[in-house]
């Protein structure tokens, strides 16, 4: 199933973080993201600061709708995004769902 069609599920830490095999299986669904340190990472580069901020605002809308929020840093025209599930101390399927929805922006 397309990750963009899924919804993030509430997570209170009752499920374990994804193991390496599960991460390897899901990573091709978000090919521009890298997985390391139990987190997903991606850098987006835009033409200028305003375009980067418009992206951040759209990304915030998606994250709020999913109830799953990423960390990000803006460096003028670059936006570095890091996603992981705090409640499980690593990656969950929610992280891949959010990454796919961010990619669709």
C-alpha positions as CSV (number, residue, x, y, z in Angstrom):
1,X,0.0,0.0,0.0
2,X,1.1,3.5,-0.8
3,X,2.4,5.1,2.4
4,X,0.8,8.4,1.5
5,X,-2.6,6.7,1.7
6,X,-2.1,5.6,5.3
7,X,-2.6,7.6,8.4
8,X,-0.3,7.9,11.4
9,X,-1.6,5.9,14.4
10,X,-1.3,7.2,17.9
11,X,1.8,5.8,19.6
12,X,2.3,5.7,23.3
13,X,5.4,3.4,23.2
14,X,3.4,0.1,23.4
15,X,5.0,-1.1,20.2
16,X,8.7,-1.7,19.7
17,X,10.7,0.4,17.3
18,X,11.3,-1.1,13.9
19,X,14.2,-3.5,13.5
20,X,16.8,-3.1,10.8
21,X,15.0,-5.5,8.4
22,X,11.7,-3.5,8.7
23,X,13.6,-0.2,8.1
24,X,15.3,-1.7,5.0
25,X,11.9,-2.9,3.7
26,X,10.3,0.6,4.1
27,X,13.2,2.8,3.1
28,X,12.7,2.3,-0.7
29,X,9.2,3.8,-0.2
30,X,10.9,7.1,0.7
31,X,14.1,6.9,-1.5
32,X,15.4,10.4,-0.9
33,X,15.5,9.9,2.9
34,X,18.4,8.3,4.8
35,X,18.0,6.2,7.9
36,X,20.7,6.4,10.6
37,X,20.8,6.7,14.4
38,X,17.2,5.3,14.5
39,X,16.0,8.4,12.6
40,X,15.0,9.4,9.1
41,X,17.0,12.4,7.6
42,X,16.5,14.5,4.5
43,X,17.7,17.9,3.3
44,X,15.5,20.0,1.1
45,X,17.0,22.9,-0.9
46,X,14.9,25.8,-2.2
47,X,15.6,28.8,-4.3
48,X,15.4,31.2,-1.4
49,X,14.4,31.7,2.3
50,X,10.8,32.5,1.5
51,X,10.3,29.3,-0.5
52,X,11.9,27.3,2.3
53,X,9.5,28.8,4.8
54,X,6.5,28.2,2.7
55,X,7.6,24.5,2.6
56,X,8.0,24.5,6.4
57,X,4.5,25.8,6.9
58,X,3.0,23.2,4.5
59,X,5.1,20.5,6.3
60,X,3.7,21.7,9.6
61,X,0.1,21.4,8.3
62,X,0.7,17.8,7.3
63,X,2.4,16.9,10.5
64,X,-0.4,18.5,12.6
65,X,-3.0,16.6,10.5
66,X,-1.2,13.4,11.2
67,X,-0.5,14.1,14.8
68,X,3.1,13.2,14.2
69,X,5.7,16.0,14.2
70,X,9.2,16.2,12.7
71,X,12.2,18.2,13.9
72,X,13.6,20.6,11.4
73,X,16.2,23.3,11.0
74,X,16.2,26.1,8.4
75,X,19.5,27.4,7.1
76,X,18.5,30.2,4.7
77,X,17.3,28.1,1.7
78,X,18.0,24.7,3.2
79,X,15.6,22.7,5.4
80,X,17.0,19.7,7.3
81,X,14.2,17.4,8.5
82,X,14.6,14.6,11.0
83,X,11.8,12.2,11.9
84,X,11.5,9.5,14.5
85,X,9.0,8.3,17.1
86,X,10.0,9.6,20.5
87,X,7.7,7.2,22.3
88,X,9.5,4.1,20.9
89,X,13.0,5.6,20.9
90,X,13.5,5.0,17.2
91,X,11.6,4.5,13.9
92,X,8.0,3.4,13.5
93,X,5.8,3.1,10.4
94,X,4.4,6.5,11.3
95,X,7.8,8.0,10.5
96,X,7.8,6.6,7.0
97,X,4.2,7.7,6.4
98,X,5.0,11.2,7.4
99,X,8.2,11.2,5.2
100,X,6.1,10.1,2.2
101,X,3.6,12.8,2.8
102,X,6.3,15.4,3.2
103,X,7.8,14.2,-0.1
104,X,4.5,14.7,-1.8
105,X,4.6,18.4,-1.0
